[in-house]
């Protein structure tokens, strides 16, 4: 649920590319009639290990169940057949460290399950994340000033960037209390794009069609940030170029693209929250039935 759903998408996509059947579904889908027949085995990801819906879904399953939680234990681990730790440091109420750690953990697991041939080495990954932070900082500060007066933000991504769109929209909504919506690129083109006009804002993640979409949206008067690893896209300000602001990230294997793309959303969310006087790590509307400890 929440950011965990988006964190498993890169591993699921990699497993499918390797010829394995895999699906990323919210736990609520498994609680629907017949939901226990969607798969032959289940991996449940809950960073806290206390997500009520994931625990309830696992209790109904008879198929093999593996729990991934930050510590490797907790209520979800207790109802699973096996449990593994994600191993992140303590996080805020908004998933930042645990989101990126979950991507690494689930891709590593997928590699063991599906033989992806995708080496998971955190040392070079740490280096490219540092490069992403350096590339993002100045643009995020400049864009946050422009976005401060925007009431809504569309976040769009396709391919390996689909999870980035979902996570970024959630992070900015939680941290800075900006109305956001996330879309897969092609779904966005089939209608949601109609709101594009002067005064609107969008973040676009990806290559090829997403680069073209970012330019089209800027042409409609939308304030746009394009996050891409496409060659030939140089960084710049929309005020200077008449097009989208661009953050160009290092190129990495597809399963790790969302790892880098998390950085712009996180930094932008933090900067927007700061400008609005909001503590981005504190949720104000905690729901009593989302965690088992609150029931």
C-alpha positions in Angstrom: 0.0 0.0 0.0 1.1 3.6 -0.4 4.7 4.0 -1.5 5.4 0.3 -1.1 3.2 -0.4 -4.2 5.3 1.8 -6.3 8.5 0.4 -4.9 7.8 -3.1 -6.1 6.9 -2.1 -9.7 10.6 -2.0 -11.0 11.2 -5.6 -9.8 7.9 -6.8 -11.2 8.7 -5.2 -14.6 12.1 -6.8 -14.6 10.6 -10.2 -13.8 8.2 -9.9 -16.7 11.0 -8.9 -19.0 12.8 -12.1 -17.9 9.8 -14.2 -18.9 8.4 -14.7 -15.4 4.8 -14.0 -14.5 4.5 -11.2 -11.9 2.1 -8.5 -10.9 2.2 -5.5 -8.7 -1.2 -5.1 -6.9 -2.4 -3.3 -3.9 -3.3 -5.5 -0.9 -7.0 -4.4 -1.3 -7.1 -6.2 -4.6 -6.3 -9.5 -2.9 -9.1 -8.9 -0.4 -11.7 -8.8 -3.2 -13.6 -12.0 -3.9 -11.3 -14.4 -5.8 -8.2 -12.3 -4.9 -6.5 -15.2 -3.3 -6.3 -16.8 -6.8 -4.3 -14.1 -8.5 -0.9 -15.7 -7.9 0.9 -18.9 -7.0 3.0 -17.2 -4.4 3.0 -13.7 -2.8 5.5 -11.2 -1.7 4.1 -8.6 0.7 6.0 -5.4 1.1 5.3 -3.2 4.1 8.0 -0.9 5.3 6.6 -0.7 8.8 5.4 -4.3 8.8 2.1 -3.0 10.2 0.0 -2.2 7.1 -3.4 -3.5 8.0 -4.6 -4.4 4.5 -1.5 -6.3 3.6 -1.7 -8.3 6.9 -5.4 -9.1 6.3 -4.6 -10.3 2.8 -1.8 -12.6 3.9 -4.1 -14.1 6.5 -6.4 -15.2 3.8 -3.7 -16.7 1.6 -2.9 -20.4 1.4 -0.2 -20.0 -1.2 3.5 -19.3 -0.1 3.9 -15.9 1.4 7.1 -13.9 1.8 7.1 -10.7 3.9 9.5 -7.8 3.3 9.6 -5.3 6.2 12.2 -2.8 7.2 13.3 -4.9 10.2 12.3 -8.3 8.9 9.8 -8.8 11.7 6.5 -7.3 12.9 2.9 -8.3 12.4 3.2 -8.9 8.7 6.2 -11.2 9.2 4.2 -13.1 11.8 1.5 -14.1 9.3 4.0 -14.9 6.5 5.8 -18.2 5.8 9.2 -16.4 5.5 10.3 -12.8 6.2 13.3 -10.8 5.0 14.5 -7.3 6.1 14.6 -4.3 3.8 17.4 -2.9 6.0 16.7 0.9 5.8 17.5 3.4 8.5 14.6 4.9 10.4 12.4 7.0 8.2 9.9 9.9 8.6 6.2 9.4 8.2 6.7 10.0 4.5 8.7 7.2 2.8 12.0 8.5 1.6 14.9 6.2 2.7 12.7 3.2 2.9 11.3 3.8 -0.6 14.7 3.7 -2.3 15.9 0.8 0.0 12.7 -1.1 -1.0 13.5 -0.7 -4.7 17.0 -2.1 -4.2 15.7 -5.0 -2.0 12.9 -6.1 -4.3 15.2 -5.9 -7.4 17.8 -8.0 -5.6 15.0 -10.5 -4.6 13.7 -10.6 -8.2 17.2 -11.3 -9.4 17.4 -14.3 -7.1 13.9 -15.5 -8.1 14.1 -14.9 -11.8 17.8 -14.9 -12.8 17.6 -11.4 -14.2 21.4 -11.2 -14.6 21.1 -7.7 -13.0 23.9 -7.1 -10.5 22.8 -5.2 -7.4 25.9 -3.3 -6.2 25.0 -0.5 -3.8 28.4 1.3 -4.2 28.0 2.4 -7.8 24.3 3.0 -7.1 25.2 5.3 -4.3 27.5 7.3 -6.6 24.8 7.8 -9.3 22.3 8.8 -6.6 24.7 11.5 -5.5 24.9 12.7 -9.1 21.2 12.8 -9.2 21.1 15.0 -6.1 23.6 17.3 -7.5 21.7 17.6 -10.8 18.4 18.2 -9.0 19.1 20.7 -6.3 19.3 24.0 -8.2 16.4 23.1 -10.5 14.2 22.0 -7.6 14.7 25.3 -5.7 13.9 27.4 -8.8 10.9 25.3 -9.7 9.5 25.3 -6.2 9.3 29.1 -6.3 7.2 28.9 -9.5 5.0 26.0 -8.2 4.3 27.7 -4.9 1.2 29.3 -6.5 0.0 26.3 -8.4 -3.0 24.5 -7.0 -2.6 21.1 -8.8 0.2 19.1 -10.3 0.0 16.2 -12.8 2.8 13.7 -12.7 3.3 11.4 -15.7 5.6 8.6 -16.6 5.8 5.5 -18.7 7.9 2.3 -18.9 10.4 2.1 -16.0 9.2 5.6 -15.0 5.6 4.6 -14.2 6.4 3.9 -10.6 8.2 7.3 -10.4 5.1 9.1 -11.4 3.0 7.4 -8.7 5.6 7.8 -6.0 6.4 11.5 -6.8 2.7 12.4 -6.8 2.2 10.7 -3.4 5.3 12.2 -1.9 4.5 15.8 -2.9 0.9 15.4 -1.9 1.9 14.1 1.6 4.8 16.4 2.2 3.7 19.7 0.7 -0.1 19.2 0.6 -0.3 20.0 -3.1 -3.2 18.4 -5.1 -1.5 15.9 -7.4 -2.5 13.1 -9.7 -0.3 10.4 -11.4 -0.8 8.8 -14.8 0.9 6.3 -17.0 1.9 8.3 -20.1 -0.5 6.7 -22.7 -3.4 6.9 -20.2 -2.6 10.6 -19.8 -2.9 11.1 -23.5 -6.3 9.6 -23.6 -8.2 12.4 -22.0 -6.5 13.7 -18.8 -4.2 16.0 -20.9 -7.3 18.1 -21.6 -6.7 20.1 -18.4 -3.3 21.3 -19.8 -3.3 25.1 -20.0 -1.6 28.2 -18.6 -1.6 28.0 -14.8 -1.3 24.3 -14.7 1.9 22.3 -13.8 3.3 18.9 -14.6 6.2 16.7 -13.9 7.1 14.2 -16.7 9.4 11.2 -16.2 10.9 9.2 -19.1 12.3 9.2 -22.6 11.0 9.3 -26.2 7.2 10.0 -25.9 7.7 11.6 -22.5 10.2 14.1 -23.9 7.8 15.0 -26.6 4.9 15.3 -24.2 6.9 17.6 -21.9 7.6 19.9 -24.9 3.9 19.8 -26.0 2.7 20.6 -22.4 5.1 23.6 -22.3 3.7 24.7 -25.6 0.2 24.7 -24.0 1.4 27.1 -21.3 1.9 24.5 -18.6 4.8 24.8 -16.2 6.8 21.6 -16.8 9.7 19.7 -15.3 11.0 16.9 -17.4 13.1 14.3 -15.7 15.0 12.1 -18.2 18.2 10.2 -19.1 17.6 10.8 -22.8 20.7 12.0 -24.6 20.6 15.5 -25.9 18.4 16.9 -23.2 20.3 19.6 -21.5 19.2 21.2 -18.3 17.7 24.7 -18.4 15.0 27.0 -17.1 11.6 27.1 -18.8 11.9 30.9 -18.6 15.2 30.8 -20.5 14.3 28.2 -23.2 10.5 28.6 -23.6 10.3 24.9 -23.0 10.3 22.5 -20.0 12.8 22.7 -17.2 15.0 19.6 -17.6 16.8 17.5 -15.1 19.0 15.0 -16.9 19.9 12.0 -14.7 22.7 9.4 -15.3 21.7 6.4 -17.4 21.3 3.2 -15.4 19.6 -0.2 -16.0 15.8 0.0 -16.2 15.1 -1.5 -12.7 17.1 1.3 -11.1 15.7 4.2 -13.1 13.0 4.8 -10.4 15.8 4.8 -7.8 17.3 7.9 -9.3 14.0 9.5 -10.4 12.8 9.5 -6.7 15.4 12.2 -6.0 13.7 15.1 -7.9 10.3 14.4 -6.4 11.8 14.1 -2.9 13.8 17.4 -3.1 10.9 19.2 -4.7 8.5 18.0 -2.1 10.9 19.1 0.7 11.4 22.6 -0.9 7.6 23.1 -1.4 6.9 22.1 2.2 9.6 24.5 3.5 8.1 27.3 1.5 4.7 26.6 3.0 5.9 26.2 6.5 5.1 22.5 6.7 7.0 19.8 8.4 7.3 17.3 5.5 7.9 14.3 7.9 4.7 14.7 9.9 1.3 13.6 8.7 -1.7 15.6 10.0 -4.5 13.2 9.1 -3.3 9.8 10.3 -6.1 7.2 9.8 -6.7 4.8 12.7 -7.3 1.7 10.5 -4.3 1.8 8.2 -1.9 0.3 10.8 -2.6 -2.6 13.0 -1.2 -0.8 16.1 -4.0 1.9 15.7 -6.9 -0.6 15.5 
